[in-house]
Amino acid sequence: MTTSTEKFDMDTIAKTFQEQGYVLLRGVLDEAKVKKLNAAVDDILAQEPEALSYNIYNTVERHPEVASLIDEPTVLPLIVRLLGLNIQLHISHLTVRKPNPNDLATPTSSFINWHQDGPRPMFHAQNGVIGTYYIKTCYILSDMSEPNRGNTKVIPGSHNRPFQPDHTNVDEELPDEVPICGKPGDVFLFAQNLWHSGSPNRSEFTRRQLFLGYSYLWMRPIDYHRASDSLLEGASPIRRQLLGAISDNYFHYYVPADSMLPVKELVASKPAESDDGYGQN
């Protein structure tokens, strides 16, 4: 079982991600870590009203076990490889979908249908293609090894070519759609501009997926505009960068000093960038 990025072929993973817009990594988290995360999810859900589905944002603030994934050592070097050094945590959210064979309406149904992530109005498109501004990681915490368990679905390669689905209804199959099937401890990464969807859970299994997204420091994160003192307390230099705490001078979010980007320790060589510091794209 692969448990360290040192055992991953980073070149192959990066190439696959660039071509397909997503990649699935097997066995990233061991059984003990998955158990701890599921216990954290139980604690979080215990504070919520009973529901068929949940979509809970800023999850890193809700439990320290979730916050431990901010700088998860297996995944973060790959994020740095794909986005560069000038990065931060952009979003963290928990999605839980209980079995719903009768397709009862839920408050989170708007998050199911086919879409690209991003603001409204959407990021600017050049020749029908939107650039990659952030990448999401999804930690699979329940058995999603078969379709129809509320799996995330994707259209491979739809991030780097002009693409518009004939419809956005996830119940009507699109050509080339692929359900992401994984086991607890697997992680998949996908670009925000990849066309993707959730899907109804008509199985006997509860879907549990925990998303952490990373973007450039010059973007406003979704979870907060300033990390809380509780998140920053005792944080390592790398985690402080990922929480956006690099400087009191906001110009540095566009042109950071090298010392403000400790994630550079995670890569053998610094990603290519322009001399003025604007080369992270």
C-alpha positions in Angstrom: 0.0 0.0 0.0 1.4 3.4 -0.9 1.7 5.7 2.1 4.3 8.3 1.2 4.8 10.6 -1.8 8.3 9.2 -1.9 6.7 6.0 -3.3 4.6 7.9 -5.8 5.9 8.6 -9.3 5.4 12.3 -9.1 6.1 12.9 -12.7 3.5 10.4 -13.8 0.9 11.8 -11.4 1.5 15.4 -12.5 1.3 14.4 -16.2 -2.0 12.5 -15.5 -3.4 15.4 -13.6 -2.5 17.9 -16.3 -4.0 15.7 -19.0 -7.1 14.4 -17.2 -7.8 17.1 -14.6 -7.9 14.7 -11.8 -5.9 11.8 -10.2 -6.8 9.1 -7.7 -4.2 8.1 -5.1 -4.7 4.8 -3.4 -4.1 4.1 0.3 -2.8 7.6 1.2 -4.2 7.4 4.8 -3.8 4.3 7.0 -6.7 2.6 8.8 -5.9 4.3 12.1 -6.0 7.8 10.5 -9.3 7.1 8.7 -10.7 5.9 12.0 -9.7 9.2 13.7 -11.1 11.3 10.9 -14.4 9.4 11.0 -14.6 10.0 14.8 -14.0 13.7 14.1 -16.9 13.6 11.6 -19.1 12.0 14.1 -18.3 14.8 16.6 -19.1 17.4 14.0 -22.3 15.8 12.9 -23.4 15.5 16.5 -23.5 19.3 16.6 -25.8 19.5 13.5 -29.5 18.9 13.1 -30.4 15.4 11.9 -30.5 15.4 8.1 -30.2 13.1 5.1 -27.2 15.1 3.8 -24.7 17.6 5.1 -22.4 20.1 3.4 -20.3 21.8 6.1 -17.8 24.5 5.3 -14.7 25.6 7.2 -14.4 22.1 8.5 -10.8 22.7 9.6 -12.2 25.0 12.3 -14.5 22.4 13.6 -12.0 19.7 14.7 -8.2 19.5 15.1 -8.2 16.1 13.4 -9.5 17.7 10.2 -7.1 20.6 10.6 -4.2 18.0 10.6 -4.9 17.5 6.9 -4.0 21.1 6.0 -0.4 20.1 5.6 -0.8 16.3 5.1 2.7 15.2 4.1 1.6 12.7 1.4 -0.6 15.1 -0.5 0.9 18.6 0.0 4.1 18.1 -2.0 1.9 17.2 -5.0 -0.2 20.3 -4.6 3.1 22.4 -4.6 4.2 20.5 -7.7 1.0 21.3 -9.5 0.3 24.9 -8.3 3.7 26.2 -7.3 4.9 27.8 -4.1 2.6 30.7 -3.6 -0.4 28.7 -2.2 -2.8 28.7 0.7 -5.7 26.7 2.0 -8.8 27.9 0.0 -11.6 25.8 1.3 -12.4 22.9 3.6 -15.8 21.2 3.5 -17.4 18.0 4.6 -20.0 16.2 2.5 -22.1 13.4 4.0 -24.9 11.8 2.1 -26.9 9.1 3.8 -28.7 6.4 1.8 -31.5 8.0 -0.1 -33.1 5.4 -2.5 -36.3 7.5 -2.9 -34.4 10.6 -4.0 -35.9 12.8 -1.3 -35.1 16.4 -1.7 -32.2 17.6 0.5 -30.9 21.2 1.2 -27.6 20.3 -0.5 -29.1 19.1 -3.7 -27.8 22.2 -5.5 -24.3 20.8 -5.1 -25.0 17.6 -7.0 -25.4 18.6 -10.7 -22.7 19.0 -13.3 -20.6 22.2 -12.8 -17.2 23.8 -12.7 -16.2 25.3 -9.4 -15.5 29.0 -9.1 -17.1 32.4 -8.5 -20.1 34.0 -10.2 -19.5 35.4 -12.7 -17.2 32.6 -13.6 -13.5 33.0 -14.1 -12.6 34.4 -17.5 -12.4 31.9 -20.3 -9.8 32.1 -23.1 -11.0 30.4 -26.3 -13.6 28.5 -24.2 -11.1 27.3 -21.6 -11.0 28.5 -18.0 -7.6 28.3 -16.3 -6.8 26.3 -13.1 -6.9 28.6 -10.1 -7.3 26.0 -7.4 -7.1 22.3 -6.8 -9.3 20.3 -4.4 -8.2 17.2 -2.6 -10.9 14.8 -1.5 -10.3 12.3 1.4 -12.6 9.3 1.0 -13.7 8.2 4.5 -16.4 5.6 3.6 -16.6 2.7 1.1 -17.0 4.4 -2.3 -15.6 1.5 -4.2 -18.7 1.0 -6.3 -20.9 3.5 -8.2 -24.3 4.8 -7.0 -23.0 5.5 -3.5 -23.1 9.3 -4.0 -19.7 9.2 -5.8 -18.2 12.3 -7.3 -18.2 12.0 -11.1 -15.9 13.8 -13.6 -15.5 14.4 -17.3 -11.8 13.6 -17.8 -9.9 16.3 -19.8 -12.8 18.7 -19.7 -10.6 21.3 -17.9 -8.3 21.9 -20.8 -10.6 22.0 -23.8 -13.8 23.9 -24.7 -16.6 21.9 -23.2 -20.2 22.5 -22.3 -22.4 19.5 -21.3 -25.7 19.0 -23.1 -27.4 19.1 -19.7 -26.4 19.4 -16.1 -28.7 16.8 -14.6 -26.6 14.2 -13.0 -29.3 11.5 -13.5 -28.9 11.7 -17.2 -25.6 10.1 -18.2 -23.1 12.2 -20.1 -20.7 10.7 -22.6 -17.2 10.0 -21.0 -18.4 10.5 -17.4 -16.4 8.6 -14.8 -17.5 7.9 -11.2 -14.6 8.2 -8.7 -14.6 4.9 -6.9 -12.3 4.5 -3.9 -11.9 3.0 -0.5 -11.5 4.7 2.9 -8.0 6.2 2.9 -7.9 6.9 -0.9 -7.6 10.5 -2.0 -8.4 12.1 -5.3 -7.3 15.5 -6.5 -9.2 17.5 -9.2 -8.9 21.0 -10.8 -11.6 23.5 -10.1 -12.2 23.9 -13.9 -12.8 20.2 -14.4 -16.5 19.5 -15.0 -17.7 17.3 -12.1 -20.8 16.5 -10.1 -22.0 14.6 -7.1 -24.5 11.9 -7.5 -27.4 10.5 -5.7 -26.8 7.9 -3.0 -29.1 5.0 -3.8 -27.0 2.4 -2.0 -27.0 1.1 1.6 -23.7 3.0 2.3 -23.3 6.5 3.7 -21.0 8.7 1.7 -18.4 10.5 3.6 -15.9 12.8 1.7 -13.8 15.5 3.2 -12.5 18.2 0.7 -9.6 20.6 1.2 -8.8 23.0 -1.6 -5.7 25.0 -2.3 -5.4 28.2 -4.3 -2.9 31.1 -4.8 -2.2 33.4 -1.9 -3.5 36.4 -3.9 -7.0 34.9 -4.0 -9.5 35.3 -1.2 -10.2 32.0 0.5 -13.8 30.8 0.9 -13.6 29.6 4.5 -12.3 32.9 6.0 -10.4 36.1 5.1 -8.2 35.7 8.1 -7.4 32.5 9.8 -8.6 32.3 13.5 -6.1 32.5 16.3 -7.1 29.0 17.3 -6.0 27.7 13.9 -2.7 29.7 14.0 -1.8 28.7 17.6 1.2 26.4 17.5 1.1 26.2 13.7 4.3 25.3 11.9 5.8 27.7 9.3 4.3 25.7 6.5 0.9 25.6 8.1 1.0 29.3 8.8 1.7 29.9 5.1 -1.2 27.7 4.1 -3.4 29.6 6.6 -2.4 32.8 4.8 -0.3 34.2 7.6 2.7 35.3 5.7 2.9 39.1 6.2 1.1 42.2 7.4 1.9 43.8 4.1 -0.7 42.6 1.6 1.5 43.3 -1.4 3.5 40.2 -0.3 0.5 38.1 -1.2 1.3 39.0 -4.8 5.1 39.2 -4.6 6.1 37.2 -1.5 9.7 37.1 -0.3 11.3 33.7 -0.6 11.4 33.3 3.2 7.6 33.7 3.3 7.1 30.4 1.3 8.3 27.6 3.5 6.5 25.0 1.4 9.6 25.3 -0.8 11.1 22.7 1.5 8.7 20.1 0.0 10.1 20.2 -3.5 13.5 19.3 -4.7 13.7 22.5 -6.8 11.6 25.6 -6.9 8.9 25.6 -9.7 9.6 27.9 -12.6 8.4 31.4 -12.1 9.1 34.9 -13.5 11.6 37.3 -11.9 8.9 39.6 -10.6 7.1 36.9 -8.6 4.0 36.8 -10.8 4.8 33.5 -12.4 2.6 31.2 -10.4 0.0 30.2 -12.9 
